[in-house]
Amino acid sequence: MSTSVFISGANGFIAQHIIALLLSKGYSVVGSVRSPAKGEKLKELYGSKFQYEVVPVLEKQGAFDDALKNHPEVTIFLHSASPAAIFVEDNEKDTLIPAINGTKFVLESVQKTSPQIKRFVYTSSILTIAYRELFSDPNFVASEEVYNPITYEEGKNNTGLDAYVASKSLAEKAAWDYVNKNKPQYTFSTVNPVCVLGPQAKDEEAKGSLSSTAEIINSVYKLTKDDKISEIGGQFVDVRDVAKAHVLAFEKDEAQGKRIITYTENFNPQLILNIIRKNFPELRERLPVGDPDNVNFSSYAKIDDKKSREILGIESISLEDSVISTVEQAIRAQN
């Protein structure tokens, strides 16, 4: 009988890559979704080794109790579900409380209902380490030991983006506090990715506008000759490397109790455009040229992820390979 893994937020961009990787490695997978329709769609994509449970509201105490009780075979829990909205009516009600409480409640559910679950991996973010410093302070060094100092009050009273950043940071801190205080039967690790780019896990999911960061490469691919190029960049990691990190985070003993940063290199839309123009000559006539030399990242912070790289031991997918894979998939989906 194969080892069974439960993953929350199973229809997400990162989660679907984790599911595909788990199934390829012989694991059985149970995923939580918010509706039966989403669950059935995933079953069509991933087959009989994938099962689903409907958990419509994450931020309710006991929300995962029944789903977990239905699957006593599960021994690993991956929590990838989290509120992702930035434009909300109420920062506290719509972003902060759901993220923080939802995280604490799922940790509680696993401890209370599932003594057989021995490893818990939490999808966090580089935002729990830093935010504005990543793009504006070349002297700042982000590492596994650093925490974003943003406060609850700043998240509540400032912009929706500040609320989202605070929700990520404070939810991860709440998770570590819960684990340290309650000493559950499972080990706990986090995966803290930078901006996650790359193809969808299935070509069927690559049509139209994509959600979240998955749209960044797609939006550059869709540009036409007279369009302006955004200058908003960031730090990049391919989604397939993030999926590997989640699996290794529970497979490897040395990953237990650790924060694992996933980061490859810096990027901006101009660099993505340069890569597309270089590798897809048939698109050059439609695409803008922009300013090919506008790829200076000297104002960006440094990311010291040496400890994470030693734990993972994988060779990262480059931005160029990620862009090529994503554009090739977009072309297949379009055709």
C-alpha positions in Angstrom: 0.0 0.0 0.0 1.4 3.4 -1.0 2.0 6.2 1.5 -0.9 8.6 1.5 -0.5 12.4 1.5 -3.2 15.0 2.3 -2.8 18.4 0.5 -5.1 21.4 1.2 -6.0 23.8 -1.5 -5.5 21.1 -4.0 -6.5 23.0 -7.1 -3.9 25.7 -6.6 -1.0 26.4 -9.0 1.7 25.1 -6.7 -0.5 22.3 -5.3 -1.3 20.8 -8.7 2.5 20.4 -9.4 2.9 18.8 -5.9 0.1 16.4 -6.7 1.6 15.5 -10.1 5.0 14.9 -8.5 3.6 12.9 -5.6 1.7 10.6 -8.0 4.7 10.1 -10.2 6.6 9.0 -7.1 4.0 6.4 -6.2 2.2 8.3 -3.4 -1.6 8.3 -3.0 -3.0 11.8 -2.7 -6.1 13.2 -0.9 -6.8 16.9 -1.7 -9.1 19.4 -0.1 -11.2 21.6 -2.4 -13.9 24.2 -1.8 -16.5 22.6 -4.0 -17.3 19.2 -5.5 -16.9 20.6 -9.0 -13.3 21.5 -8.4 -12.7 18.1 -6.9 -14.2 16.3 -9.9 -12.1 18.3 -12.3 -8.9 17.3 -10.4 -10.0 13.6 -10.5 -10.4 13.9 -14.3 -6.9 15.4 -14.5 -5.0 13.1 -12.1 -6.9 9.8 -12.0 -7.8 7.1 -9.5 -4.8 7.7 -7.2 -6.3 11.1 -6.4 -9.2 11.5 -4.0 -10.7 14.7 -2.7 -12.6 16.1 0.3 -14.7 19.2 0.2 -13.7 21.8 2.9 -15.6 24.9 1.9 -14.4 27.2 4.7 -10.8 27.0 5.9 -10.9 29.5 8.7 -13.4 27.6 10.9 -12.3 25.6 13.9 -12.6 21.9 13.1 -13.0 22.6 9.3 -10.7 19.7 8.5 -11.8 17.3 11.1 -14.2 15.2 9.0 -12.0 15.2 6.0 -9.1 13.8 8.0 -11.3 11.3 9.9 -12.3 10.0 6.5 -8.7 9.2 5.6 -6.9 7.3 8.5 -4.4 6.1 5.9 -2.9 9.6 5.5 0.5 10.0 7.3 1.7 13.3 5.7 -0.1 16.6 5.6 0.8 19.5 3.2 -1.0 22.8 3.9 -0.9 24.9 0.7 -4.3 26.6 1.1 -4.3 30.3 2.1 -6.3 33.4 1.3 -4.7 35.2 -1.7 -6.9 38.3 -2.3 -5.3 41.7 -2.2 -8.3 43.9 -3.1 -10.7 43.3 -0.2 -13.2 45.4 1.7 -11.9 44.7 5.1 -8.2 43.9 5.6 -8.8 42.3 9.0 -11.9 40.3 8.3 -11.1 39.2 4.7 -7.3 38.6 4.9 -5.7 38.6 8.4 -8.2 36.6 10.4 -8.8 33.9 7.7 -5.0 33.4 7.2 -4.0 33.3 10.8 -6.9 31.4 12.2 -7.1 29.0 9.3 -3.5 28.0 9.8 -3.9 27.5 13.6 -7.1 25.5 13.1 -5.6 23.1 10.6 -2.6 22.4 12.8 -5.1 21.7 15.6 -7.3 19.4 13.5 -4.3 17.3 12.4 -3.1 17.0 16.1 -6.6 16.2 17.4 -7.9 13.8 14.7 -4.9 12.1 13.1 -2.2 10.7 15.5 -0.9 8.7 12.5 0.2 11.9 10.7 3.9 12.3 11.4 5.0 15.2 9.1 3.4 18.5 8.3 4.7 20.9 5.6 3.4 24.4 5.4 3.5 26.5 2.2 4.7 29.9 3.4 6.4 32.7 1.4 9.5 34.9 1.1 7.1 37.6 2.4 7.4 36.1 5.9 11.1 37.0 5.7 11.0 40.4 4.0 9.0 42.5 1.5 10.0 46.0 0.4 13.6 45.4 1.4 13.8 42.7 -1.3 13.6 45.4 -4.0 15.1 48.5 -2.4 18.0 47.6 -0.1 21.1 45.9 -1.6 22.6 45.7 1.9 19.7 43.6 3.2 20.3 39.8 3.4 17.3 37.6 3.5 17.8 34.2 5.1 16.1 31.3 6.9 16.6 33.1 10.2 15.0 36.4 9.3 11.4 37.4 10.0 9.4 40.2 8.4 8.8 42.8 11.2 5.4 43.9 9.9 2.7 44.1 12.6 -0.9 43.1 12.8 -1.9 46.8 13.0 0.0 47.7 9.9 -1.7 44.9 8.0 -5.1 46.0 9.4 -4.8 49.7 8.7 -2.6 50.0 5.6 -3.1 48.8 2.0 -4.6 45.5 0.9 -1.1 44.5 -0.2 0.3 45.2 3.3 -2.6 43.1 4.7 -1.6 40.2 2.5 2.1 40.5 3.4 1.1 40.7 7.1 -1.2 37.7 6.8 1.6 35.5 5.4 4.1 36.6 8.0 1.8 36.4 11.0 0.2 33.1 9.9 3.6 31.5 9.7 4.6 32.9 13.1 1.4 31.6 14.5 2.1 28.2 13.1 5.6 28.0 14.7 4.1 29.3 18.0 1.4 26.5 17.9 4.0 23.8 17.3 6.4 25.0 19.9 3.6 25.3 22.5 1.6 22.2 21.8 4.3 19.7 20.8 2.2 17.8 18.3 3.0 14.3 17.1 4.1 15.6 13.7 7.3 17.4 12.7 6.8 20.8 11.1 8.6 22.5 8.2 7.8 25.4 6.0 8.6 26.1 2.3 9.2 29.8 1.7 9.2 30.5 -2.1 10.0 33.7 -3.8 7.9 34.7 -6.8 6.7 31.4 -8.4 6.7 31.2 -12.2 6.5 28.4 -14.7 4.0 26.2 -16.6 0.8 24.8 -15.3 0.9 21.2 -14.2 -1.5 20.3 -17.0 -1.9 21.9 -20.4 -5.7 22.0 -19.9 -5.1 24.6 -17.1 -3.1 26.9 -19.3 -5.9 28.6 -21.3 -7.0 32.2 -20.8 -5.8 34.4 -18.0 -4.0 32.5 -15.2 -4.2 33.2 -11.5 -1.6 34.9 -9.3 2.1 34.9 -10.4 1.4 32.2 -13.0 0.2 35.0 -15.3 3.5 36.9 -15.2 5.2 35.1 -18.1 1.9 34.6 -19.9 1.3 38.4 -19.8 4.6 39.1 -21.4 4.0 36.4 -24.1 0.7 38.2 -24.9 2.3 41.6 -25.5 2.0 43.3 -28.9 4.5 45.6 -30.6 3.3 48.9 -29.1 2.8 47.7 -25.6 4.9 49.2 -22.7 7.0 46.8 -20.6 6.3 46.8 -16.9 9.4 47.4 -14.7 8.1 45.5 -11.7 10.4 42.6 -11.1 11.3 40.2 -8.3 13.0 37.0 -7.3 12.2 33.9 -9.3 11.8 30.2 -8.6 10.2 27.7 -11.0 7.0 26.0 -9.7 8.4 22.6 -10.3 11.3 23.3 -7.9 8.8 24.5 -5.3 6.9 21.2 -5.7 10.1 19.2 -5.2 10.9 21.3 -2.1 7.5 20.3 -0.6 8.1 16.6 -1.1 11.7 16.7 0.1 10.6 18.7 3.1 8.8 15.6 4.4 11.0 13.0 2.9 14.3 14.3 4.4 15.0 14.0 8.1 17.3 17.1 7.9 14.4 19.2 6.7 12.3 18.7 9.8 11.8 21.8 11.9 13.3 24.0 9.2 12.3 27.0 7.0 13.2 26.2 3.4 13.7 29.1 1.0 13.3 28.3 -2.7 15.0 30.9 -4.9 16.9 30.8 -8.2 17.6 34.2 -9.7 16.2 37.7 -10.2 13.9 38.7 -13.0 11.8 41.5 -14.5 9.4 41.5 -17.5 12.1 42.9 -19.8 14.3 39.9 -19.1 11.4 37.5 -19.7 10.8 39.4 -23.0 14.4 39.0 -24.0 14.2 35.3 -23.4 11.1 34.9 -25.5 12.5 36.9 -28.4 15.7 34.9 -28.3 14.0 31.4 -28.2 10.9 32.1 -30.3 11.9 34.0 -33.4 8.4 33.4 -34.9 7.0 35.7 -32.2 9.5 38.6 -32.7 7.4 40.5 -35.2 4.4 40.6 -32.8 6.3 41.4 -29.6 7.8 44.7 -28.5 11.5 45.1 -28.1 11.5 47.3 -25.1 14.9 48.1 -23.6 16.9 44.9 -23.8 19.6 46.3 -21.4 17.1 47.1 -18.7 17.9 44.1 -16.6 19.9 45.6 -13.7 19.1 44.2 -10.3 21.7 46.0 -8.3 19.1 47.6 -5.9 17.7 44.2 -4.9 18.5 42.5 -1.6 20.7 39.4 -1.4 19.1 36.1 -0.6 21.3 33.7 1.4 19.6 30.4 0.9 22.7 28.2 1.4 21.1 26.1 4.2 18.0 25.4 2.1 20.0 24.5 -0.9 22.1 22.0 1.2 18.9 20.4 2.5 17.2 20.1 -0.9 20.2 19.1 -3.0 18.5 19.8 -6.3 19.6 21.7 -9.4 17.3 24.6 -9.9 15.4 25.2 -13.2 16.7 28.5 -14.7 14.5 31.4 -15.6 15.2 30.8 -19.3 14.1 27.1 -19.1 11.0 28.2 -17.1 10.0 30.8 -19.7 10.6 28.4 -22.6 8.4 25.7 -20.9 5.7 28.2 -20.1 5.5 29.8 -23.6 5.6 26.4 -25.3 2.6 25.4 -23.2 0.8 28.6 -23.9 1.3 28.0 -27.7 0.0 24.4 -27.3 -3.0 25.6 -25.3 -3.8 28.4 -27.9 -3.7 25.8 -30.7 
